[in-house]
Amino acid sequence: MSSTQSADLKAYMADNPGAVIEDVARERNVTPRAVIEAMPETMVRIGAGSHFAAAMQDIAQWGEVTLIVHTVDAIFEFTGAIPAGEVGRGYFNLMQP
């Protein structure tokens, strides 16, 4: 992505911070990560994937949250406490409370 495209995307996300990441990525022919990186700094924290399990354990302590998973095929929205989990067989598995 050119610096002009990057600046334009940053300006767009500053004006539209609630935009659906996947829609913006598709419309601008960029990756969802590029859209996330263009969001206002106060809205984003990017870390290595090796920190995913620890982050999920932390989130499990937050209480009620809204989790939205958006794909081409479906939108899944859940509000409630995220259960603790653990890595098993190469996947992060949420445990039943």
C-alpha positions as CSV (number, residue, x, y, z in Angstrom):
1,M,0.0,0.0,0.0
2,S,1.4,3.4,-0.9
3,S,1.9,6.1,1.7
4,T,-1.0,8.1,0.1
5,Q,-3.3,5.1,0.3
6,S,-2.2,4.5,3.9
7,A,-2.9,8.2,4.8
8,D,-6.3,8.1,3.1
9,L,-7.2,4.9,5.0
10,K,-6.1,6.5,8.3
11,A,-8.2,9.5,7.6
12,Y,-11.2,7.4,6.7
13,M,-10.9,5.3,9.9
14,A,-10.5,8.4,12.0
15,D,-13.8,9.7,10.6
16,N,-15.4,6.2,10.7
17,P,-14.0,4.3,13.7
18,G,-17.1,2.1,13.9
19,A,-16.8,0.9,10.3
20,V,-16.9,-2.8,9.7
21,I,-13.2,-3.8,9.3
22,E,-13.9,-6.5,6.8
23,D,-16.1,-4.3,4.6
24,V,-13.5,-1.5,4.6
25,A,-10.8,-4.0,3.7
26,R,-12.9,-5.5,0.8
27,E,-13.9,-2.0,-0.5
28,R,-10.3,-0.7,-0.5
29,N,-8.7,-4.0,-1.5
30,V,-6.5,-4.2,1.6
31,T,-6.1,-6.7,4.4
32,P,-8.2,-6.5,7.6
33,R,-4.9,-6.0,9.4
34,A,-4.2,-2.9,7.3
35,V,-7.5,-1.5,8.3
36,I,-6.9,-2.3,12.0
37,E,-3.5,-0.6,11.8
38,A,-5.1,2.5,10.3
39,M,-7.6,2.9,13.2
40,P,-7.0,5.6,15.8
41,E,-4.2,4.7,18.1
42,T,-6.5,4.9,21.2
43,M,-8.6,2.0,19.8
44,V,-5.9,-0.5,18.9
45,R,-3.3,-2.6,20.6
46,I,-1.4,-5.1,18.4
47,G,0.6,-7.9,19.9
48,A,2.3,-11.1,18.9
49,G,0.2,-14.1,18.5
50,S,2.2,-15.8,21.2
51,H,0.4,-13.5,23.7
52,F,-3.1,-14.7,22.6
53,A,-3.7,-17.2,25.4
54,A,-2.6,-14.7,28.1
55,A,-4.8,-12.0,26.5
56,M,-7.8,-14.4,26.5
57,Q,-7.2,-15.3,30.1
58,D,-7.2,-11.6,31.0
59,I,-10.4,-11.0,29.0
60,A,-12.0,-13.8,30.9
61,Q,-11.7,-11.7,34.1
62,W,-13.4,-8.6,32.6
63,G,-17.0,-9.7,33.2
64,E,-19.6,-9.0,30.6
65,V,-18.3,-8.0,27.1
66,T,-19.7,-8.0,23.6
67,L,-17.7,-10.2,21.2
68,I,-18.4,-9.8,17.5
69,V,-17.1,-12.2,14.8
70,H,-17.7,-11.0,11.3
71,T,-17.0,-13.1,8.2
72,V,-18.3,-13.1,4.7
73,D,-20.8,-15.7,5.6
74,A,-22.1,-14.6,9.0
75,I,-22.0,-12.2,11.8
76,F,-21.9,-13.7,15.3
77,E,-22.5,-11.5,18.3
78,F,-22.3,-12.6,21.9
79,T,-22.7,-10.6,25.1
80,G,-21.7,-12.1,28.3
81,A,-18.6,-13.2,30.2
82,I,-15.9,-14.9,28.1
83,P,-15.0,-18.2,29.9
84,A,-11.4,-19.0,30.7
85,G,-9.6,-21.3,28.2
86,E,-6.4,-23.2,27.4
87,V,-4.4,-24.3,24.5
88,G,-4.9,-27.9,23.5
89,R,-4.0,-29.7,20.3
90,G,-2.9,-26.5,18.7
91,Y,-6.1,-24.5,19.4
92,F,-7.3,-22.2,22.1
93,N,-10.3,-23.9,23.7
94,L,-12.8,-22.0,25.8
95,M,-13.9,-24.0,28.8
96,Q,-17.4,-24.4,30.0
97,P,-18.1,-22.4,33.2
